[in-house]
Every structure is written in C-alpha cells, then in structure tokens.
Amino acid sequence: MNKCSLVVPVYNKMLHLERLITNIYSQSRIPDEVIFVDDCSNDYSPNILQRNRPKHGYQIIQHPGNKGASAARNSGINAATSPLIALLDADDSWHPDFLSSMLETFDSMPEIDMLGSGYYFKNGDSLIRARSLATEGAVMKVNDYFEWAVKADLPFTCSSVVVRKHSLIKSGLFDQRYTMGEDQVLWNRLVLKGHGCFVLNDPLSYYHLDIENSSCMQNNPASIGDYLYAIKEDSGQFSSKYKNIYLDQSVIKAFAYATMLKNTKAANAARTSKILNSRTLFLVLWLIHLIPTSINSAIFKAFYKNYLSRRSFGFTN
C-alpha cells in the first residue's frame, strides 16, 4: 500500500486539537507521517501540540509569522516524505476508515492522481450529506470541475482529499495570493491539467459548520473576485456550459453571505464584481441592495436556514 503523509494547518485551534489528534490516531490506517504546521497561533495551540507530541511522534513546523492557510499547507507538503499527501483542516474530522478506504482505492486504480471522498456537513448533531454526481459507493472521474460545482456540492475539500505529491508540486501548490477559494483554484488546475481526479462517493469526512473561528467564516466576501479571476483565467479556452453558471453562482453566494453578515461594503464588492456574466442577475442584485440591509440580512438568514433544513431531510433541489 502507498505511503501517505498527513498535513494539518493550525491557527488558533486550541478548542479542537485534542479531538483532532484523537481522530487522526484512531484511524484504522494511521498516516505514515503526520505534519502539523502551526501558523504562528497566539492561543494555546502550540502548547497542546507539544504536549501530545511525545505520545504520537508527529512533526511540528512552526511559522515565525502568520502567513495564511495556503502557506501552512505548502510548508507541510514540501516537508512531507511520502508520495501521497492527505489534507485535513484542524477543525474538521474523518470517518475511522477514511484513510484506509482512500489508499485502497489508490492501490486498485493507479491512474488516480487526486481522490476526494464523499463528505458530510456537520452542524452540531446534524449531518447533511454533500451532494455528488457519483452513485453511492462508486468511483467517478471529474472531467469538468464546473459541472460538479453547479450540479452538486464541491467535489473536493481540504479535508476530503488525498493527492500525489508530484501532482501538487507540478500544479503550483496552493496559491498564497488568495485568502479565499485558494483550494478551488488548485482543484480546478489539477482537473484542467489532465491529472486523474476522481471522487469516491462514500461519506468518509466531516466538514464542520459549527466552528466559531473557522477561517472560511472569517473570509471577506469582497475578496471573491481574486480567486474567481484566477479560475476564469486558468480555464481559458476550456469549453463548459457550466463555467459561467459557476462564476455567477459564486458571486451570488458571496453577495448573500456578506448581506447575512450585514457587511455592506463586501456585499457591494461582490455585486459589482466583473466576474458576474448575467446582466439579469446584475440587475436583480442591484435592486436587492436598495432594500435596507437589516431586512435583506433577515431574509437571507431565513432562506439559508430553510435550505439546510430541507437538505437534512434528504431534499437536494
């Protein structure tokens, strides 16, 4: 079986590290190498990592300054000694058989360069299954990243993938210019470059939504244009009827999220983004922004809550 290194970026995750470490070392197939990259945390995260290190023998890379999640992941990937790299965010978790199932699939399908698992959105005790284009338990190739992102949930997350190190290096690793969507930029590049990108549709990882200091929740929606411009530029002449739909949906989601947070500046930045292709949607967002922010915020929050409630009972449309 292929050897695999696990890379975990850490920044102020002291409330989750004990659970995370237990989760990693409770795997039916423990990683051959575990690398924590502490991105200059200013809480007790470094103390917790050092305290548990003698028992498990994992590696700790300490950044002297805060460089961001992309830089932390890249430091761990560059330091890793295994041909396969697994990624796991410090506030997410894996099913006990995540790594064994993923590596068994790599062994049986040598054409795979990147493999993502199915996953759950976890909010407290509630589990919401991420939608997938692959049938239950099947392994399916991702030829069009935009089709997957439009028709289902994102095929890959930073806690549900195992990737060949040489493919990550060849694709330029995580682009440190972006504080939002940098993972989507990389996944799309891997697909576009013709790497064997597949999804194993077993729900083997958990994307935790109930995290107060989640880096995703702290992203400024105003920065959405940065990574979307990169995706649009990378895609170039790639022909997909879903590409512009994906870009428009991403802008709408950023607008809605910023409005929920009553961040008028970020909402306006998303609304006026040159990424938006549809003139009709541009007009709709322009009209919505004329409504008082407090009203819009309440509407979007109610819609989001209802959306999650419907999906938790198995509805996907």
MILORO-554101 format. One line per field, with one value per residue (C-alpha): x, y, z. Coordinates in steps of 0.05 Angstrom, whole numbers. Example, Ala and Ser with C-alpha at 12.3 -4.5 7.8 and 13.67 -1.06 7.14 Angstrom:
<atoms>
u [246 / 273] $
v [-90 / -21] $
w [156 / 143] $
</atoms>
This chain:
<atoms>
u [0 / 24 / 54 / 17 / 34 / -20 / -13 / -54 / -51 / -64 / -81 / -114 / -149 / -138 / -211 / -208 / -137 / -148 / -208 / -168 / -108 / -153 / -189 / -124 / -94 / -160 / -158 / -159 / -99 / -56 / -17 / 56 / 74 / 34 / 56 / 24 / 41 / 28 / 18 / 40 / -20 / -29 / -72 / -53 / -50 / 27 / 25 / -26 / 14 / 78 / 43 / 16 / 78 / 117 / 60 / 49 / 115 / 86 / 125 / 112 / 131 / 128 / 118 / 151 / 94 / 23 / 26 / -43 / -72 / -43 / 28 / 18 / -7 / 50 / 102 / 75 / 71 / 142 / 167 / 128 / 167 / 111 / 87 / 15 / -10 / -74 / -102 / -144 / -164 / -156 / -230 / -255 / -252 / -251 / -290 / -246 / -238 / -224 / -151 / -154 / -211 / -175 / -109 / -141 / -173 / -106 / -76 / -130 / -132 / -61 / -88 / -112 / -73 / -125 / -181 / -236 / -285 / -358 / -370 / -420 / -433 / -435 / -472 / -476 / -511 / -539 / -507 / -523 / -496 / -459 / -489 / -448 / -454 / -426 / -471 / -467 / -401 / -376 / -310 / -322 / -274 / -282 / -273 / -309 / -300 / -353 / -406 / -395 / -395 / -460 / -499 / -476 / -433 / -359 / -326 / -264 / -250 / -186 / -208 / -231 / -173 / -111 / -65 / 0 / 55 / 86 / 19 / 12 / 82 / 71 / 6 / 40 / 12 / -37 / -34 / -14 / -42 / -113 / -144 / -210 / -222 / -149 / -168 / -218 / -164 / -118 / -171 / -192 / -119 / -109 / -171 / -153 / -82 / -109 / -89 / -132 / -181 / -234 / -287 / -301 / -374 / -371 / -383 / -316 / -302 / -337 / -338 / -355 / -400 / -406 / -337 / -335 / -265 / -269 / -223 / -278 / -327 / -276 / -263 / -282 / -331 / -301 / -241 / -283 / -262 / -189 / -196 / -253 / -210 / -156 / -204 / -232 / -162 / -138 / -198 / -181 / -209 / -237 / -307 / -360 / -432 / -426 / -367 / -405 / -461 / -409 / -379 / -447 / -468 / -404 / -416 / -488 / -466 / -414 / -466 / -516 / -464 / -439 / -511 / -525 / -466 / -491 / -424 / -449 / -380 / -366 / -436 / -427 / -359 / -389 / -449 / -406 / -355 / -335 / -339 / -415 / -435 / -511 / -539 / -605 / -571 / -533 / -599 / -630 / -572 / -575 / -648 / -638 / -583 / -634 / -672 / -648 / -591 / -627 / -686 / -641 / -600 / -661 / -688 / -622 / -614 / -685 / -673 / -606 / -637 / -695 / -647 / -606 / -669 / -695 / -629 / -623 / -686 / -658 / -683 / -629 / -664] $
v [0 / 70 / 111 / 175 / 238 / 279 / 355 / 396 / 472 / 502 / 573 / 585 / 518 / 501 / 482 / 428 / 400 / 345 / 319 / 324 / 286 / 231 / 227 / 220 / 166 / 128 / 114 / 41 / 60 / 113 / 160 / 143 / 214 / 269 / 342 / 398 / 468 / 520 / 586 / 629 / 616 / 664 / 617 / 551 / 511 / 506 / 481 / 428 / 404 / 400 / 364 / 309 / 302 / 252 / 202 / 203 / 227 / 274 / 331 / 404 / 461 / 529 / 591 / 652 / 696 / 686 / 670 / 641 / 571 / 564 / 577 / 529 / 473 / 486 / 482 / 415 / 388 / 409 / 376 / 311 / 249 / 205 / 202 / 214 / 274 / 275 / 342 / 355 / 422 / 427 / 437 / 381 / 305 / 238 / 174 / 120 / 85 / 147 / 136 / 60 / 67 / 122 / 86 / 20 / 58 / 88 / 18 / -11 / 49 / 73 / 124 / 167 / 229 / 261 / 226 / 260 / 225 / 239 / 281 / 308 / 379 / 374 / 425 / 404 / 336 / 348 / 314 / 337 / 293 / 331 / 321 / 283 / 266 / 197 / 140 / 113 / 78 / 89 / 119 / 171 / 215 / 291 / 317 / 383 / 416 / 468 / 416 / 383 / 450 / 472 / 407 / 383 / 405 / 418 / 351 / 365 / 399 / 409 / 354 / 302 / 292 / 250 / 275 / 252 / 300 / 306 / 328 / 382 / 407 / 407 / 447 / 500 / 481 / 528 / 598 / 642 / 705 / 684 / 682 / 654 / 599 / 580 / 507 / 513 / 546 / 486 / 432 / 465 / 469 / 395 / 377 / 423 / 396 / 327 / 296 / 236 / 269 / 223 / 221 / 160 / 172 / 144 / 196 / 190 / 261 / 314 / 389 / 423 / 484 / 497 / 528 / 599 / 617 / 578 / 611 / 602 / 641 / 696 / 707 / 774 / 762 / 824 / 781 / 733 / 767 / 748 / 673 / 674 / 715 / 662 / 606 / 643 / 657 / 586 / 558 / 598 / 562 / 504 / 493 / 481 / 506 / 506 / 553 / 619 / 589 / 571 / 641 / 674 / 628 / 642 / 717 / 708 / 665 / 717 / 772 / 733 / 714 / 786 / 810 / 759 / 788 / 859 / 873 / 925 / 940 / 867 / 857 / 915 / 890 / 822 / 855 / 898 / 844 / 840 / 764 / 767 / 747 / 753 / 823 / 799 / 776 / 842 / 879 / 833 / 844 / 919 / 920 / 877 / 923 / 981 / 945 / 961 / 915 / 893 / 867 / 832 / 800 / 770 / 745 / 711 / 680 / 651 / 625 / 592 / 560 / 533 / 507 / 468 / 441 / 415 / 383 / 350 / 311 / 287 / 341 / 365 / 415] $
w [0 / -17 / 40 / 58 / 96 / 130 / 130 / 180 / 182 / 251 / 271 / 338 / 341 / 415 / 425 / 371 / 374 / 426 / 386 / 322 / 348 / 375 / 308 / 269 / 313 / 317 / 242 / 221 / 177 / 212 / 166 / 157 / 174 / 208 / 200 / 238 / 212 / 266 / 230 / 289 / 334 / 392 / 434 / 468 / 404 / 405 / 477 / 461 / 401 / 441 / 499 / 455 / 411 / 454 / 453 / 378 / 349 / 297 / 265 / 281 / 234 / 267 / 224 / 255 / 230 / 206 / 132 / 120 / 109 / 38 / 62 / 120 / 75 / 26 / 81 / 103 / 32 / 17 / 81 / 70 / 52 / 26 / -46 / -25 / 14 / 55 / 78 / 139 / 169 / 244 / 257 / 212 / 221 / 186 / 190 / 223 / 155 / 114 / 101 / 92 / 41 / 3 / 0 / -21 / -79 / -99 / -98 / -143 / -191 / -207 / -256 / -197 / -180 / -134 / -98 / -59 / -13 / -3 / 59 / 109 / 131 / 206 / 247 / 320 / 319 / 250 / 190 / 119 / 63 / 9 / -59 / -111 / -185 / -170 / -150 / -79 / -66 / -137 / -160 / -215 / -254 / -251 / -322 / -313 / -245 / -262 / -276 / -209 / -172 / -206 / -204 / -135 / -77 / -89 / -106 / -64 / 3 / 42 / 90 / 40 / -9 / -19 / -74 / -105 / -82 / -151 / -179 / -126 / -140 / -215 / -207 / -164 / -96 / -61 / -88 / -29 / -61 / -44 / 25 / -2 / -53 / -59 / -55 / -112 / -155 / -143 / -153 / -219 / -242 / -227 / -268 / -325 / -330 / -343 / -277 / -257 / -209 / -181 / -126 / -82 / -63 / 7 / 63 / 97 / 121 / 160 / 143 / 209 / 203 / 278 / 287 / 312 / 287 / 222 / 170 / 119 / 161 / 171 / 97 / 69 / 12 / -21 / -39 / -80 / -145 / -134 / -136 / -187 / -235 / -227 / -241 / -302 / -328 / -316 / -353 / -415 / -475 / -434 / -461 / -410 / -409 / -333 / -326 / -328 / -285 / -233 / -234 / -228 / -172 / -134 / -137 / -114 / -55 / -35 / -40 / 2 / 54 / 61 / 67 / 122 / 160 / 146 / 112 / 62 / 34 / 18 / -10 / -57 / -78 / -96 / -130 / -175 / -190 / -263 / -256 / -259 / -331 / -329 / -338 / -309 / -244 / -241 / -244 / -192 / -143 / -156 / -138 / -76 / -50 / -49 / 6 / 77 / 99 / 162 / 121 / 70 / 125 / 158 / 91 / 72 / 141 / 138 / 67 / 88 / 149 / 108 / 55 / 106 / 138 / 71 / 54 / 123 / 106 / 40 / -8 / -55 / -101] $
</atoms>
